[in-house]
Amino acid sequence: MFQESCAGPPTRRLRQAPFKVVDKNKGAEMPLIRISHAARYDQPAKDRILADVTAAYAAAAGCDPAKVWVILEEIERTDWSTGGIALAARAASAG
């Protein structure tokens, strides 16, 4: 069953983004954008990612950037794999 589900490209999206959170104080929808990536960026780079994603969404949606929530989740390279091989192991073998 698992092998069948991995046999080809996904036929549908498993999760839609961005998720919208309702601000209970004002009743307004607040988009929530979650980004998961392998840990490698310093704080200034992460700050640019957060600012650029916020600005791009606000411009495309025509909303106030202050209403856009962005969560940047870093996954350790030992905990992120492709093809069953952790990114850290791939980097070490390419080394």
C-alpha positions in Angstrom: 0.0 0.0 0.0 2.8 2.5 0.9 4.7 1.5 -2.3 1.6 2.2 -4.4 1.2 5.6 -2.9 4.8 6.5 -3.8 4.7 5.0 -7.3 4.1 8.2 -9.1 3.6 11.9 -8.8 0.9 13.1 -6.4 -2.5 13.5 -8.0 -3.7 16.1 -5.6 -2.3 18.6 -3.1 -2.1 17.2 0.4 -2.3 20.6 2.2 -3.4 23.9 0.9 -1.5 27.0 1.7 -1.8 29.6 3.0 -4.0 28.7 5.9 -6.1 31.6 7.1 -6.4 32.4 10.7 -9.3 34.6 11.9 -8.2 37.5 14.1 -10.8 37.2 16.9 -10.2 40.8 17.9 -11.1 42.3 14.5 -12.8 39.4 12.7 -10.4 39.7 9.8 -8.7 36.7 8.0 -5.0 36.6 8.5 -3.1 34.3 6.0 -0.6 31.9 7.6 2.3 30.8 5.4 4.5 27.9 6.6 7.9 27.3 5.1 10.0 24.3 6.0 13.6 24.1 4.8 16.9 22.5 5.6 18.8 24.5 8.2 21.6 26.4 6.6 20.8 30.1 6.6 22.1 32.8 8.9 19.7 35.2 10.7 20.1 38.0 8.1 19.1 35.6 5.3 16.2 34.3 7.3 15.0 37.9 7.9 15.2 38.6 4.2 13.2 35.4 3.4 10.5 36.4 5.9 10.3 40.0 4.6 10.2 39.0 1.0 7.6 36.3 1.4 5.4 38.7 3.4 5.8 41.4 0.8 5.1 39.1 -2.1 1.9 37.7 -0.6 0.6 41.1 0.5 1.2 42.5 -3.0 -0.4 39.5 -4.7 -3.4 39.4 -2.3 -3.8 43.1 -2.0 -3.7 43.0 1.8 -1.9 44.7 4.6 1.6 43.1 5.2 1.0 43.4 8.9 -1.8 40.8 8.6 0.4 38.2 7.0 1.9 35.5 9.3 4.9 33.6 8.2 6.5 30.7 10.0 10.0 29.6 9.0 10.7 26.1 10.2 14.3 24.9 10.0 14.8 21.1 9.8 18.3 19.8 10.7 20.0 18.4 7.6 20.4 15.0 9.5 16.6 14.9 9.8 15.7 15.8 6.1 16.2 13.2 3.4 15.6 12.6 -0.3 15.5 9.0 -1.5 16.1 7.8 2.0 19.5 9.5 2.4 19.8 12.4 4.8 21.0 15.7 3.3 24.0 15.7 5.7 25.0 12.2 4.5 24.7 13.3 0.9 26.9 16.3 1.5 29.5 14.2 3.3 29.7 11.7 0.5 30.0 14.4 -2.1 32.6 16.1 0.0 
